[in-house]
Amino acid sequence: MNFYLKWFLITVIILFQISCSKKDEITVLENRDLKSQMIELYQDGYEAFLERDTLFAAKKFNEAELIFPQSDWAPIAALMTAYVYYSDDYYSDAIYHLDRYLKVYPNHKDIDYAHYLLGMCYYENIIDEGRDLEPLLKAQKEFKILINNHPDTEFAIDAGFKLGLITDRLAGKEMYIGRHYEKSQKWVAAINRFKNVVEYYETSVYVEEAIYRLAEIHYIIGLEDEAKRYATLLGYNYGSSNWYKASYKIFNKDYDLTEKEIFSIKEEDKKSIFKKFKKRFKNLFN
């Protein structure tokens, strides 16, 4: 059987199997060139997307890619299939099509966008990182790939910001567990958690509190020299921090930490993410 005829028949069968629209219509290849039909399918998909008919739009973009896989439009149609799913929170479908795009079109010019969108699918699919870190870690992986391989693209800036937020969330989990251990007087376990924050998440918003907790715990268990070392580290790097002021009370129980200062510590944590945002995008605020 002629190769092109065989390919044509296989394509017809595939499209027949996946065809299912809001009108239950079947897409049939007409007796005209494949390129014009592919473009028509792409346009139908785009119009359906504008009308927020996600499933019908995704179907049309998928068909557009299958009908003319060698064209320049095919990888774009594949990306659009993923995007329309993402836009309506069909994250698992979007992830499937993005993974497929990365395998089929590894050298396409929009590969940076695919990594960004894949990272966003995982990032927005985080329900409770306290129980399941996998989506958070997968988002981190995709954003790092984007920044390392495509640092000058428009998506790299936002990916960098998202990585900062992911770092904060990972550090936040360590802090939560560390505080729990400290309250339970499981000193070694608490120290290990707070050290993780200092060593692996030094850019997070929790690093000041982590150093403070290390000073506090070491003082409690009688290691005053070690406690002073952490307090000095806190003062050297964060001399104006309210956590550093709070460390005074570790060594001087008579030091009066006012309610205003306690409130400032809490507010400092809340505002730190926005401060990091302004620092990271300082050119936008000039």
Secondary structure, 3 states (H helix, E strand, C coil): CCHHHHHHHHHHHHHHHHCCCCCCCCCCCCCCCHHHHHHHHHHHHHHHHHCCCHHHHHHHHHHHHHHCCCCCHHHHHHHHHHHHHHHCCCHHHHHHHHHHHHHHCCCCCCHHHHHHHHHHHHHHCCCCCCCCCHHHHHHHHHHHHHHHHCCCCHHHHHHHHHHHHHHHHHHHHHHHHHHHHHHCCCHHHHHHHHHHHHHHCCCCCCHHHHHHHHHHHHHHCCCHHHHHHHHHHHHHHCCCCHHHHHHHHHHCCCCCCCHHHHHHHHHHHHHHHHHHHHHHCHHHHC
